[in-house]
Amino acid sequence: MAKQIRFTYDGVDYTLEFTRKSVETMERNGFVITEVFEKPMTLLPTLFAGAFLAHHRFVKRDVIDKIYDSLPDKQDLIAKLAEMYNEPIAALLDEPEDEEGNVEWEASW
C-alpha cells in the first residue's frame, strides 16, 4: 500500500500521496528532488504542494501554503514527504512478482 499522510484542515479531510503520475507531473514542471537542499525556500513547499496532486489536484496554492504553515513538526513532515516521493520511483524499477507471462529480452552487444 502506498504511503500517505492524512489530516483535516478547516473541516476538510486531506490525503497526501505521490503516484507515478503526480511525480511525473512535478518533474515535467521542473521539480528535481536532488535540488531540495540547494533551493529549500522554493522546493520544500513545492514538494508539499505536489503531494496534493494525486487526490486534491484543484486545491489552490494559497490554501496549500496556509495548511503547510499550520502543520507542526515540519522536519519530520519533509522527511516523510521525501520518502513518499521516492516510493513510486522505486516501484518503477521493481521486478515483476510473477514470472509467468514476463517478456523475455536480450541485448545485441
Long-range contacts (C-beta under 8 A, 24 or more apart in sequence): 2-84, 2-87, 2-88, 3-80, 3-83, 3-84, 3-87, 4-84, 5-51, 5-77, 5-80, 5-81, 5-84, 7-67, 7-71, 9-67, 9-70, 14-52, 14-55, 14-56, 14-67, 15-54, 15-55, 15-56, 16-48, 16-51, 16-52, 16-54, 16-55, 16-81, 16-84, 17-51, 17-54, 17-55, 17-84, 18-50, 18-51, 18-53, 18-54, 18-84, 18-85, 18-87, 18-88, 19-53, 19-54, 19-88, 20-88, 20-91, 20-92, 21-53, 21-54, 22-50, 22-51, 22-53, 22-54, 22-88, 23-50, 23-85, 23-88, 23-89, 25-50, 25-53, 26-50, 26-53, 33-82, 33-85, 33-86, 36-82, 44-78, 47-78, 47-81, 47-82, 47-85, 48-77, 48-78, 48-81, 50-85, 51-81, 51-84, 51-85
